[in-house]
Every structure is written in C-alpha cells, then in structure tokens.
Amino acid sequence: MAGTLIKDNLIAQLDKLPYDLQLRVLDFIKALFPKGVEGKSLLRFEGAIPAGDLELMSKAIDENCEKVNTNEW
C-alpha cells in the first residue's frame, strides 16, 4: 500500500519536471542499483584456472605490484 503511494507521488512530481531533469532523475535512479553480477553466478568458473597458473599469477603480483619506479617519469 505505502509502495503505491510513493510510486504515485514520484510519478506526479516527475511529470512536473522538464524532460532534461527527468533524464537526470532516471540517471540517478539507475546509479542506485549495484553493477555487475552476483557472486554465486560466477561459481561455475571455480577451478577453471589450473592451480599452477594461479600460483604463477600470485607470485607475479607479489613480485611486481605495489612497487614504485622513481625513474619511470
């Protein structure tokens, strides 16, 4: 019941806005929803990368990331 009142009020207020502001409201509403996919939908990929490859990736990250090369600039 309360949800219907809110929707009706939103629509009434939205109808009073010019088109460009209606688009801004729509963009704002879309921004409220999380992007991406749920983690459980990714479970089908579990085990897809061989353990040895994961170890190599982890080692490369440990050795090469978060280092600053002061001569790079």
N, C-alpha and C positions, 0 to 999 in steps of 0.2 A: 504494500500500500504506500509506504513512505517513498519507496523507489519510484513509483509512478509520479508522485508529486514532484520529486526532484527532477525527473526527466521532463515533465510538463513545464516546470519553471525554467529549466535550462533552455528548452526549445523556445519558449516565449521570449526570453532575454536574447537568445541568439538571433531570432527573427528581427529584432530591433537594430542589430548591428549591420554596418555596411559589409559588402562582400569581402573586402580585404581583411577586415577584422574577424570575420567568420573563419577565414582561412587560417589566421593566427591562432584562433581558439582550437581549430582542428589540429594544427601542428602541435599545440600544447598537449592536447588530449593524447595524441599518438606518442608523444615523448614520455607519457606516464607509464606506458607498457614496457616491460623488460624486453630487450632484444635478445636474439639467439634462440637456442633450443634447450629443452630440459635435459639435464644430465643423463637421465635414465634412457633417453632415446639414443645416446651415444654408447651405451653398454655393448651393443652388437660389435663394436670395434675393439673391445677388450681382447688383448692377446694378438692383435693383428700385426704388431711390430715385434719381431724376434727379440728375446731378452738381450742377446749380444749387441744388437743395434742400439737398444735403449742404454746399455752401459756405455757404448761409444759416444752417444749423444750427451749423456750426463757428464762424461769426462771432458768432452769438448766445451761444454758450458762452464764447468768448473775452471778449466784452464784459460779460457779466452774471454769470458764475460766479466763485467764489472771492473775492467782494468782501464786505466786512463793512459793514453799515449800522448804525452805532453808535446811531442814533436809533430803530431798529426796536423796541427793547424798551421 
